[in-house]
């Protein structure tokens, strides 16, 4: 290859590289501007007193990565150590798809009183034990995808994990409920009854074909029974035995017709309370989860005393397994 052609190719590569770097820094600055405008709008709306961050980066893959996102609301301060937003839909005011990962939640001024005041002594002690200085090493992952042309189909997945405590997941599917409803500011109006009525009317037209919850104990139950045992002046293992006994006797308080189902649920819960296991709960209602069809059927069954039919309509399954979540 002639030397002149080689130099031209090399020069072209350098120009392209410099152009890519310049474009990246330009997009990074534009992203900061847009994000700053949206954060400022939230502050101006009165929902927050402060929203700021130590750093914001737009990765080459298009992810937004916040470091130390500081939020002040009602005088309480919380700082998210790391917030990563990916698969973000910029084309719609309410994004049709998004993936959010949060790691580490700090409370530099201590846990808010609004939170601690609602806790039992056992819960307060448990949360304090799980914190590392002022940080709760919690990881949260939420992602969803909305397909409006498929009857407002919405698939969402939520995962949470706390080291030496638990992992949790909640997967849901909805149809017939427009995505804009979930971000509708009118539903947070000053008239809670009117908001509740409007939301109920919207939800009544929707479908909830599948809901799945998974909770894996990784030391949380040991902490819970020890803390609750101290509050009740018994040992942790004695309190665990009490929980297991209560779960196994659950069927004794169940209505006629569903005692076998209640016995099975109680046995599954009792097994989970032993510790180190995974609890799976799933709802797959009849009529593909249509609330308009389910509500009168369930109400009719309950009013007639046919609790077995009401339970069968929601297709509830509860299972405890020794392996981790799927």
HELIX and SHEET records of a PDB file:
HELIX    1   1 UNK A    3  UNK A   44  1                                  42    
HELIX    2   2 UNK A  113  UNK A  116  1                                   4    
HELIX    3   3 UNK A  121  UNK A  130  1                                  10    
HELIX    4   4 UNK A  179  UNK A  183  5                                   5    
HELIX    5   5 UNK A  185  UNK A  188  5                                   4    
HELIX    6   6 UNK A  192  UNK A  203  1                                  12    
HELIX    7   7 UNK A  220  UNK A  231  1                                  12    
HELIX    8   8 UNK A  236  UNK A  248  1                                  13    
HELIX    9   9 UNK A  250  UNK A  253  5                                   4    
HELIX   10  10 UNK A  259  UNK A  273  1                                  15    
HELIX   11  11 UNK A  287  UNK A  289  5                                   3    
HELIX   12  12 UNK A  291  UNK A  303  1                                  13    
HELIX   13  13 UNK A  307  UNK A  314  1                                   8    
SHEET    1   A10 UNK A  50  UNK A  58  0                                        
SHEET    2   A10 UNK A  64  UNK A  73 -1                                        
SHEET    3   A10 UNK A  76  UNK A  86 -1                                        
SHEET    4   A10 UNK A  97  UNK A 106 -1                                        
SHEET    5   A10 UNK A 135  UNK A 147 -1                                        
SHEET    6   A10 UNK A 153  UNK A 162 -1                                        
SHEET    7   A10 UNK A 166  UNK A 175 -1                                        
SHEET    8   A10 UNK A 207  UNK A 217 -1                                        
SHEET    9   A10 UNK A 278  UNK A 283 -1                                        
SHEET   10   A10 UNK A 316  UNK A 321 -1                                        
END                                                                             
